[in-house]
């Protein structure tokens, strides 16, 4: 089940390991780059100086055509140069909107909070957490798992159980105030686990105790929800009758991904307080992929991107419920030099629009000055 006991009737979140979009049979040609000039993505100034970053003024038009009849939300961050520079673009006003169900895309947040809390205590991802809950008659032990296992399963492929444990470890109050609010994710709230069965369930009315052990060291984290309905405070509207739902705006999700992927290149005030080796494992895996799992768990986002950048490094978290399909991705293509973050969602639980949107944006990035997109035989819309 996807709801905690304070709400009912929620759509369950669904893992994304068994879905693949058939882009090749699409009725809409979501994009084409004209020619194969490998330098097309560089736009030098008229004096022959350093390349200028593209403005991507056609971004809204690209999304409008590629989304078809679906409603879409999107936020895009282009990464340019060695410094690097970042240029963010919202699709229309949707970058700040959170009126859709984020499904599994928000599982990246409690992964980051686990890294932060472990680093504060000097513990590694191999530490084990034992979860206890108190419903009013003393603490009952539920389950013991290592943080490495919880995070791995959350990404491969989108375990609702381990995501719920990570949320439970952080706790609703700390996560929504000390992490989300303090880091500027002002259109995001996380209050609901995605499995309400024992031993995983995070029920807000129960006091939590988590004992973390590594070798001969241990620490205990204990918390109880104070009653604040953070979902209402940030304007969550979908599946939020109780005020304890989840929501996140595309800009918040894309900004979080930017800070995860470019941690070492950012000023200290933008960095999360995590151990480098832990963050590296989450991003790059070892020996198996984690956030970079584009094989079994790539989903329709990778199905679209690989049409344009077949050898790209692809880091993502997808999401799916019956009424919404989403992907949050960072694409790094060494061949072309293309690098960007994209968060995209549509109002139907089908793969094809996410694949087409992902492909269209990839083509825009590959040749921003010569990009063409069309639908059902209509005229080309060229970038100006």
Beta strands, then each sheet from edge to edge (+ up, - down):
strand 1: 32-33
strand 2: 43-44
strand 3: 51-52
strand 4: 72-80
strand 5: 85-90
strand 6: 128-134
strand 7: 139-146
strand 8: 207-214
strand 9: 217-223
strand 10: 313-321
strand 11: 324-332
strand 12: 339-346
strand 13: 371-373
strand 14: 381-382
sheet 1: 1+ 13- 14+
sheet 2: 2+ 3-
sheet 3: 5+ 4- 12+ 11- 10+
sheet 4: 7+ 6- 8+ 9-
end
